[in-house]
Amino acid sequence: MIDTHCHLVDNKFKSDVDEVIGRAKQSGVKHAVVCPEYASQFDAVLDLHAKYPDFVIPAIGIHPIQNVQNYQPGFLFQKKNKPVKASDIEGVEAFLEEHRDVVRCIGEVGLDFTQHYKITSDDIVVQKEVLAKHIIWAKQFGLPMTVHSRAATGDTIDFLVENSADRVALHAFNGNLEEALRGLKAGFFISIPPSFTTGEHVSPNYVKLTKVRIQLRSWERRQTTSMYISSIPQPNT
């Protein structure tokens, strides 16, 4: 079993990442695609791969939503989620070139139109420009992509198709059946997050997708998205 998308370099794992990996192995997980969200996590991904070379599959990419740290005299710093800027991907191509023998995936990248982040039309333009760059790099370095599409599933699929992206995993898929079929028709994989089952309740979309899987047996991949998306109210570890 392969975990196709997890965030083991998140700060929340600093104290127990070894135990988390140990439990994963005991549960039958053979490999895990470890994704950064910010450039500041790139080195940590490679360090974790160096420590667990047979388990960690390193991905490199910039998430469409970035954490901005604001420091104010007399106050603790605050982290505010802000849409990605063009400057956030400076140096990514050079990093990929330098570590091309180690990096095995482009991610986590994609589009996020969640209005909680007060996304503007200009933000959407920049997100698409950033995603287009990642698609180019995926082709340039011969790498698959793990793609984020929260509140933007249809737009993300359309953009990927328009830009001839291939070897794509639509991570944490939360679109509808029609969008799933469009993704499958384009040759993309769909990964199912734990949140498709909320406690004892199963998402209607998961039921529909499971029925589709009877005819399309090879499309599904499993992911934990550890530690962000859980089926129960606790960290997904």
BAKOL-693381 format. One record per residue (C-alpha): x, y, z; residue in three letters. Coordinates in nm, 4 decimals. Layout:
<pts>
- X_Y_Z_ALA;
...
</pts>
This chain:
<pts>
- 0.0000_0.0000_0.0000_MET;
- 0.1246_0.3495_-0.0876_ILE;
- 0.0149_0.6726_0.0793_ASP;
- 0.0039_0.9015_-0.2238_THR;
- -0.0078_1.2293_-0.0314_HIS;
- 0.0972_1.3250_0.3199_CYS;
- 0.2603_1.6167_0.5018_HIS;
- 0.5152_1.4559_0.7313_LEU;
- 0.7329_1.7692_0.7321_VAL;
- 0.4598_1.9755_0.8949_ASP;
- 0.5725_2.1307_1.2232_ASN;
- 0.3149_1.9229_1.4094_LYS;
- 0.5195_1.6113_1.3313_PHE;
- 0.8513_1.7451_1.4623_LYS;
- 0.8328_1.5497_1.7866_SER;
- 0.6977_1.2173_1.6631_ASP;
- 0.7538_1.1722_1.2886_VAL;
- 0.9629_0.8600_1.3537_ASP;
- 0.6801_0.7035_1.5526_GLU;
- 0.4267_0.8011_1.2847_VAL;
- 0.6356_0.6370_1.0123_ILE;
- 0.6840_0.3316_1.2316_GLY;
- 0.3087_0.2933_1.2811_ARG;
- 0.2492_0.3405_0.9089_ALA;
- 0.4938_0.0630_0.8262_LYS;
- 0.3333_-0.1667_1.0824_GLN;
- -0.0033_-0.0968_0.9186_SER;
- 0.1253_-0.2098_0.5802_GLY;
- 0.2237_0.1208_0.4197_VAL;
- 0.5290_0.0541_0.2016_LYS;
- 0.5908_0.4047_0.0682_HIS;
- 0.4592_0.7582_0.1266_ALA;
- 0.4692_1.0579_-0.1063_VAL;
- 0.5740_1.3403_0.1262_VAL;
- 0.4595_1.6805_0.0007_CYS;
- 0.5732_2.0266_0.1064_PRO;
- 0.3481_2.3296_0.0815_GLU;
- 0.6100_2.6019_0.1076_TYR;
- 0.9653_2.6430_-0.0215_ALA;
- 1.0834_2.6531_0.3403_SER;
- 0.9895_2.2833_0.3679_GLN;
- 1.1845_2.1605_0.0644_PHE;
- 1.5029_2.0728_0.2531_ASP;
- 1.3030_1.8966_0.5250_ALA;
- 1.1428_1.6700_0.2631_VAL;
- 1.4836_1.5690_0.1288_LEU;
- 1.6219_1.5219_0.4812_ASP;
- 1.3340_1.2884_0.5670_LEU;
- 1.3948_1.0965_0.2444_HIS;
- 1.7637_1.0636_0.3345_ALA;
- 1.6616_0.9162_0.6701_LYS;
- 1.3968_0.6836_0.5230_TYR;
- 1.5072_0.6335_0.1597_PRO;
- 1.2972_0.3216_0.1065_ASP;
- 0.9821_0.4752_0.2534_PHE;
- 0.9695_0.8474_0.1699_VAL;
- 0.9004_0.9475_-0.1910_ILE;
- 0.9954_1.3170_-0.2086_PRO;
- 0.7703_1.5701_-0.3813_ALA;
- 0.8542_1.9358_-0.4440_ILE;
- 0.6066_2.2133_-0.5221_GLY;
- 0.4342_2.5294_-0.4026_ILE;
- 0.0784_2.5143_-0.2652_HIS;
- -0.1727_2.7713_-0.4010_PRO;
- -0.2273_2.9014_-0.0466_ILE;
- 0.0772_3.0178_0.1455_GLN;
- 0.1375_3.0990_0.5112_ASN;
- 0.2575_3.4536_0.5705_VAL;
- 0.4205_3.5310_0.9041_GLN;
- 0.3670_3.8791_1.0465_ASN;
- 0.5882_4.0018_1.3281_TYR;
- 0.4724_4.2887_1.5482_GLN;
- 0.6613_4.4384_1.8442_PRO;
- 0.5199_4.3074_2.1689_GLY;
- 0.3085_4.0411_1.9999_PHE;
- 0.3641_3.6824_1.9013_LEU;
- 0.3798_3.6291_1.5281_PHE;
- 0.0595_3.5356_1.3495_GLN;
- 0.0244_3.3109_1.0499_LYS;
- -0.2224_3.4271_0.7890_LYS;
- -0.3170_3.2196_0.4880_ASN;
- -0.2673_3.4188_0.1685_LYS;
- -0.2950_3.3248_-0.2003_PRO;
- 0.0316_3.2318_-0.3685_VAL;
- 0.2367_3.5064_-0.5342_LYS;
- 0.4602_3.4771_-0.8397_ALA;
- 0.7611_3.5433_-0.6175_SER;
- 0.6834_3.2313_-0.4113_ASP;
- 0.8101_3.0054_-0.6903_ILE;
- 1.1411_3.1819_-0.7397_GLU;
- 1.4155_2.9235_-0.7086_GLY;
- 1.1897_2.6193_-0.7499_VAL;
- 1.3204_2.5263_-1.0942_GLU;
- 1.6811_2.5582_-0.9755_ALA;
- 1.6018_2.3380_-0.6743_PHE;
- 1.4466_2.0742_-0.8991_LEU;
- 1.7508_2.0831_-1.1257_GLU;
- 1.9919_2.0511_-0.8340_GLU;
- 1.8023_1.7572_-0.6845_HIS;
- 1.6661_1.5951_-0.9986_ARG;
- 1.8150_1.2584_-0.9006_ASP;
- 1.6135_1.2565_-0.5771_VAL;
- 1.2812_1.4344_-0.6387_VAL;
- 1.0124_1.1969_-0.7642_ARG;
- 0.6986_1.4126_-0.7837_CYS;
- 0.5734_1.7699_-0.8301_ILE;
- 0.3448_1.8682_-0.5459_GLY;
- 0.1567_1.9868_-0.3642_GLU;
- 0.0387_2.2242_-0.6352_VAL;
- -0.2934_2.3303_-0.7844_GLY;
- -0.5787_2.5784_-0.7491_LEU;
- -0.7742_2.6868_-0.4413_ASP;
- -1.0684_2.9255_-0.4736_PHE;
- -1.1919_2.8901_-0.1146_THR;
- -1.3602_3.2208_-0.0338_GLN;
- -1.2427_3.1993_0.3255_HIS;
- -0.9119_3.3247_0.1823_TYR;
- -1.0869_3.6158_0.0065_LYS;
- -0.9656_3.5026_-0.3356_ILE;
- -0.9843_3.7748_-0.6021_THR;
- -0.9844_3.7440_-0.9803_SER;
- -0.6220_3.8624_-0.9788_ASP;
- -0.5347_3.5876_-0.7285_ASP;
- -0.6885_3.3289_-0.9605_ILE;
- -0.4779_3.4546_-1.2510_VAL;
- -0.1606_3.4193_-1.0425_VAL;
- -0.2605_3.0738_-0.9143_GLN;
- -0.3035_2.9573_-1.2721_LYS;
- 0.0306_3.1063_-1.3758_GLU;
- 0.1998_2.9259_-1.0876_VAL;
- 0.0270_2.5970_-1.1729_LEU;
- 0.1263_2.6368_-1.5388_ALA;
- 0.4901_2.6661_-1.4301_LYS;
- 0.4624_2.3462_-1.2284_HIS;
- 0.3118_2.1653_-1.5281_ILE;
- 0.6082_2.2785_-1.7384_ILE;
- 0.8524_2.1558_-1.4739_TRP;
- 0.6723_1.8225_-1.4431_ALA;
- 0.7252_1.7686_-1.8153_LYS;
- 1.0800_1.9059_-1.8078_GLN;
- 1.1905_1.6698_-1.5307_PHE;
- 0.9636_1.3797_-1.6237_GLY;
- 0.7696_1.3799_-1.2976_LEU;
- 0.4087_1.3053_-1.1993_PRO;
- 0.1997_1.5664_-1.0180_MET;
- -0.0153_1.5618_-0.7059_THR;
- -0.2730_1.8370_-0.7555_VAL;
- -0.4873_2.0307_-0.5075_HIS;
- -0.8292_2.1527_-0.6260_SER;
- -1.0289_2.2708_-0.3238_ARG;
- -1.3353_2.4724_-0.4305_ALA;
- -1.1944_2.4630_-0.7838_ALA;
- -1.2310_2.1061_-0.9074_THR;
- -1.3815_2.1796_-1.2488_GLY;
- -1.1484_2.4720_-1.3160_ASP;
- -0.8477_2.2652_-1.2144_THR;
- -0.9363_1.9745_-1.4427_ILE;
- -1.0019_2.2112_-1.7339_ASP;
- -0.6720_2.3929_-1.6774_PHE;
- -0.4739_2.0694_-1.6551_LEU;
- -0.6279_1.9435_-1.9787_VAL;
- -0.5733_2.2760_-2.1581_GLU;
- -0.2068_2.2673_-2.0574_ASN;
- -0.1597_1.9011_-2.1553_SER;
- -0.0728_1.7853_-1.8043_ALA;
- -0.0301_1.4125_-1.7640_ASP;
- 0.0450_1.1643_-1.4856_ARG;
- -0.1777_1.3665_-1.2544_VAL;
- -0.3243_1.2595_-0.9199_ALA;
- -0.6188_1.4756_-0.8125_LEU;
- -0.5492_1.4701_-0.4411_HIS;
- -0.8216_1.4917_-0.1739_ALA;
- -1.0818_1.4833_-0.4480_PHE;
- -1.4084_1.6430_-0.3359_ASN;
- -1.5749_1.7079_-0.6696_GLY;
- -1.8937_1.5564_-0.8043_ASN;
- -1.9397_1.2498_-1.0229_LEU;
- -1.9390_1.4476_-1.3486_GLU;
- -1.6073_1.6100_-1.2555_GLU;
- -1.4636_1.2739_-1.1570_ALA;
- -1.5547_1.1283_-1.4945_LEU;
- -1.3960_1.4265_-1.6717_ARG;
- -1.0773_1.3691_-1.4776_GLY;
- -1.0786_0.9988_-1.5530_LEU;
- -1.1396_1.0648_-1.9221_LYS;
- -0.8304_1.2882_-1.9213_ALA;
- -0.6288_0.9998_-1.7790_GLY;
- -0.5922_1.1432_-1.4295_PHE;
- -0.5921_0.9440_-1.1073_PHE;
- -0.8226_1.0331_-0.8202_ILE;
- -0.7125_0.9906_-0.4603_SER;
- -0.9769_0.9407_-0.1952_ILE;
- -0.9224_1.1238_0.1370_PRO;
- -1.0438_0.9984_0.4769_PRO;
- -1.2908_1.2889_0.4882_SER;
- -1.5042_1.1059_0.2311_PHE;
- -1.6189_0.9118_0.5360_THR;
- -1.7131_1.1478_0.8172_THR;
- -1.7333_0.9317_1.1234_GLY;
- -1.9956_0.6709_1.0448_GLU;
- -2.1366_0.8679_0.7513_HIS;
- -2.0205_0.8016_0.3972_VAL;
- -2.0139_1.0774_0.1345_SER;
- -2.2761_1.0189_-0.1393_PRO;
- -2.0042_1.1013_-0.3932_ASN;
- -1.7898_0.8176_-0.2585_TYR;
- -2.0770_0.5744_-0.3080_VAL;
- -2.1184_0.6943_-0.6678_LYS;
- -1.7446_0.6803_-0.7365_LEU;
- -1.7241_0.3307_-0.5918_THR;
- -1.9899_0.2185_-0.8402_LYS;
- -1.7902_0.3760_-1.1235_VAL;
- -1.4817_0.1921_-1.0013_ARG;
- -1.6454_-0.1402_-1.0864_ILE;
- -1.5869_-0.0503_-1.4507_GLN;
- -1.2712_0.1588_-1.4029_LEU;
- -1.0678_-0.0509_-1.1626_ARG;
- -0.7292_0.1171_-1.1962_SER;
- -0.8088_0.4802_-1.1198_TRP;
- -0.8241_0.4994_-0.7426_GLU;
- -0.5315_0.5755_-0.5162_ARG;
- -0.5479_0.6104_-0.1395_ARG;
- -0.4095_0.8956_0.0646_GLN;
- -0.4099_1.0142_0.4230_THR;
- -0.3243_1.3823_0.3594_THR;
- -0.1758_1.3460_0.7054_SER;
- -0.2246_1.5451_0.9115_MET;
- -0.4924_1.7695_0.7654_TYR;
- -0.7922_1.5647_0.6506_ILE;
- -0.9315_1.3080_0.8903_SER;
- -1.2579_1.1181_0.9181_SER;
- -1.2601_1.1822_1.2920_ILE;
- -1.1951_1.5031_1.4927_PRO;
- -0.8252_1.4472_1.5634_GLN;
- -0.4960_1.4694_1.3705_PRO;
- -0.4816_1.2144_1.0909_ASN;
- -0.1688_1.0253_1.1959_THR;
</pts>
